[in-house]
Amino acid sequence: MTHSLNIDDLQFITNENGDKTAVIVPIDMFNQLMQQSLSSISTDKKAANEQATDENDLVADLKSRGLI
C-alpha cells in the first residue's frame, strides 16, 4: 500500500515548553520512506560505480537484525 506523504498524518511529541521533540509516523508511511531511502542508496552506489546491494537483500538484512 502506498501512503501519500501528508503532514496531517503525523503526530508530534512536545516537551513542557511546547517544542516538538519527536514525531510519530504511520507505519505504512515509514515503510514507504524506508523503501525510497533504500532505493536512493542503491542508486547512489550504482552512480558511484560501486557494487550495489540488492534492495531486497538489504531489507531482509535490516529485518533480520530487527531494525525495521
N, CA and C of each residue as an Amber inpcrd file, in Angstrom:
protein
   204
   0.8460000  -1.1790000   0.0000000   0.0000000   0.0000000   0.0000000
   0.8870000   1.2360000   0.0000000   0.6050000   2.1560000  -0.8540000
   1.3510000   3.4100000  -0.8980000   0.5540000   4.4710000  -0.1630000
   1.2050000   5.0890000   0.7780000   0.5820000   6.1250000   1.5800000
   1.1390000   7.4580000   1.1180000   0.2540000   8.3850000   0.7840000
   0.7540000   9.6940000   0.3850000   1.3960000  10.3650000   1.5940000
   2.4520000  11.0960000   1.3290000   3.1670000  11.7700000   2.3940000
   2.4190000  13.0500000   2.7530000   1.6080000  12.9550000   3.7880000
   0.7520000  14.0610000   4.1970000   1.0830000  14.4280000   5.6440000
   1.5010000  15.6510000   5.8610000   1.8950000  16.0860000   7.2060000
   0.7510000  15.9670000   8.2070000  -0.4790000  15.9840000   7.7290000
  -1.6190000  15.8490000   8.6370000  -1.6760000  14.4680000   9.2990000
  -0.9740000  13.4770000   8.7240000  -0.9570000  12.1290000   9.2890000
   0.0890000  11.9720000  10.3910000   0.9350000  12.9790000  10.5760000
   1.9940000  12.9030000  11.5750000   1.4860000  13.3610000  12.9320000
   2.0420000  12.7680000  13.9770000   1.7470000  13.1930000  15.3400000
   3.0630000  13.6330000  15.9660000   3.0330000  14.7350000  16.6790000
   4.2550000  15.2620000  17.2660000   4.2290000  15.1290000  18.7830000
   5.3770000  14.8140000  19.3430000   5.5670000  14.7890000  20.7870000
   6.2730000  16.0920000  21.1410000   5.7630000  16.7500000  22.1550000
   6.3330000  18.0330000  22.5520000   6.8290000  17.9750000  23.9910000
   7.7610000  18.8620000  24.3000000   8.2350000  18.9690000  25.6750000
   7.3430000  19.9310000  26.4510000   7.7190000  20.1900000  27.6890000
   6.8790000  21.0440000  28.5430000   6.7550000  22.4780000  28.0190000
   7.6710000  22.8910000  27.1240000   7.6070000  24.2330000  26.5320000
   6.8080000  24.2630000  25.2250000   6.3340000  23.0990000  24.7960000
   5.5880000  23.0240000  23.5530000   6.4610000  22.8470000  22.3170000
   7.7770000  22.6560000  22.5310000   8.6890000  22.4380000  21.4110000
   8.5720000  20.9990000  20.9160000   8.5120000  20.8150000  19.6100000
   8.4570000  19.4690000  19.0400000   9.7850000  18.7650000  19.2860000
   9.7110000  17.5580000  19.8490000  10.9130000  16.7920000  20.1550000
  10.9710000  15.4620000  19.4110000   9.8370000  15.0020000  18.9120000
   9.7890000  13.7270000  18.1930000   8.5460000  13.7100000  17.3200000
   8.5160000  12.7350000  16.4250000   7.3660000  12.6070000  15.5290000
   6.9590000  11.1390000  15.4500000   5.6660000  10.9130000  15.4010000
   5.1190000   9.5740000  15.2070000   4.6150000   9.5110000  13.7690000
   5.1200000   8.5300000  13.0220000   4.7950000   8.3750000  11.6070000
   4.0030000   7.0830000  11.4290000   2.8790000   7.1150000  10.6960000
   2.1590000   5.8670000  10.4180000   3.0990000   4.8480000   9.7690000
   2.9450000   3.5850000  10.1370000   3.8750000   2.5330000   9.6950000
   3.9420000   2.4210000   8.1820000   2.8250000   2.5660000   7.4840000
   2.8820000   2.4490000   6.0240000   3.6640000   3.6150000   5.4220000
   3.5650000   4.7920000   6.0240000   4.3510000   5.9300000   5.5630000
   5.8400000   5.6960000   5.8570000   6.1300000   5.1450000   7.0450000
   7.5080000   4.8330000   7.4060000   8.1100000   3.8300000   6.4160000
   7.3570000   2.7810000   6.1130000   7.8510000   1.7690000   5.1710000
   8.1090000   2.3780000   3.7930000   7.2270000   3.2700000   3.3470000
   7.4170000   3.9230000   2.0540000   8.6850000   4.7780000   2.0740000
   8.8780000   5.5240000   3.1540000  10.0820000   6.3540000   3.2740000
  11.3430000   5.4840000   3.2970000  11.2740000   4.3420000   3.9910000
  12.4300000   3.4310000   4.0370000  12.7490000   2.8940000   2.6390000
  11.7190000   2.4840000   1.9110000  11.9350000   1.9650000   0.5620000
  12.5490000   3.0320000  -0.3350000  12.0520000   4.2670000  -0.2250000
  12.6060000   5.3590000  -1.0230000  14.0660000   5.6000000  -0.6500000
  14.3650000   5.5480000   0.6340000  15.7400000   5.7580000   1.0890000
  16.6500000   4.6490000   0.5850000  16.1840000   3.4050000   0.6950000
  16.9910000   2.2790000   0.2340000  17.2180000   2.3520000  -1.2680000
  16.1880000   2.7430000  -1.9930000  16.3210000   2.8900000  -3.4370000
  17.3350000   3.9780000  -3.7740000  17.2890000   5.0590000  -3.0380000
  18.2200000   6.1680000  -3.2510000  19.6520000   5.7340000  -2.9610000
  19.8480000   4.9820000  -1.8830000  21.1800000   4.4820000  -1.5410000
  21.7000000   3.5840000  -2.6500000  20.8460000   2.6880000  -3.1340000
  21.2380000   1.7800000  -4.2070000  21.6030000   2.5490000  -5.4650000
  20.7980000   3.5480000  -5.8090000  21.0580000   4.3700000  -6.9880000
  22.3650000   5.1330000  -6.8310000  22.5940000   5.6880000  -5.6470000
  23.8340000   6.4270000  -5.3930000  25.0590000   5.5250000  -5.5370000
  24.9500000   4.2900000  -5.0320000  26.0700000   3.3520000  -5.1520000
  26.3410000   3.0250000  -6.6230000  25.2770000   2.8000000  -7.3730000
  25.4450000   2.4930000  -8.7950000  26.0740000   3.6770000  -9.5160000
  25.6360000   4.8790000  -9.1740000  26.1750000   6.0800000  -9.8090000
  27.6540000   6.2590000  -9.4780000  28.0410000   5.8200000  -8.2910000
  29.4390000   5.9300000  -7.8680000  30.2650000   4.7560000  -8.3880000
  29.6260000   3.9080000  -9.2040000  30.2850000   2.7470000  -9.8050000
  30.7960000   1.7730000  -8.7510000  30.0710000   1.6780000  -7.6310000
  30.3720000   0.7110000  -6.5910000  29.4210000  -0.4590000  -6.7500000
  29.7590000  -1.5650000  -6.1140000  28.8580000  -2.7060000  -6.1460000
  27.6560000  -2.3830000  -5.2670000  26.4780000  -2.3630000  -5.8750000
  25.2570000  -2.0300000  -5.1490000  24.6720000  -3.2810000  -4.5010000
  24.1610000  -3.1230000  -3.2950000  23.4740000  -4.1970000  -2.6100000
  22.0460000  -4.2540000  -3.1310000  21.5860000  -5.4480000  -3.4620000
  20.2110000  -5.6160000  -3.9020000  19.2790000  -5.1040000  -2.8060000
  18.2820000  -4.2880000  -3.1850000  17.3690000  -3.6950000  -2.2010000
  16.6750000  -4.7610000  -1.3600000  16.2590000  -5.8590000  -1.9920000
  15.5730000  -6.9210000  -1.2500000  16.5010000  -7.5490000  -0.2250000
  17.7730000  -7.7370000  -0.5750000  18.7450000  -8.2840000   0.3640000
  18.9780000  -7.3280000   1.5230000  19.0400000  -6.0420000   1.2130000
  19.2560000  -5.0470000   2.2480000  18.0770000  -5.0080000   3.2120000
  16.8530000  -5.0350000   2.6780000  15.6580000  -5.0350000   3.5220000
  15.6420000  -6.2970000   4.3790000  15.9470000  -7.4410000   3.7960000
  15.9580000  -8.7030000   4.5390000  16.9870000  -8.6550000   5.6620000
  18.1510000  -8.0940000   5.3780000  19.1880000  -7.9800000   6.3970000
  18.7450000  -7.0740000   7.5400000  18.1550000  -5.9220000   7.2120000
  17.6840000  -4.9990000   8.2480000  16.5770000  -5.6440000   9.0830000
  15.6740000  -6.3850000   8.4410000  14.6110000  -7.0670000   9.1680000
  15.1750000  -8.1490000  10.0810000  16.1610000  -8.9040000   9.5940000
  16.7240000  -9.9890000  10.3960000  17.4330000  -9.4540000  11.6410000
  17.9000000  -8.2150000  11.5640000  18.5530000  -7.5940000  12.7240000
  17.5770000  -6.7830000  13.5640000  16.2800000  -6.8390000  13.2060000
  15.2560000  -6.1600000  13.9820000  15.2780000  -4.6520000  13.8370000
  15.8780000  -4.1490000  12.7710000  15.9750000  -2.7000000  12.5850000
  14.7740000  -2.1100000  11.8640000  14.0470000  -2.9440000  11.1540000
  12.7940000  -2.4910000  10.5370000  11.7560000  -3.5850000  10.6840000
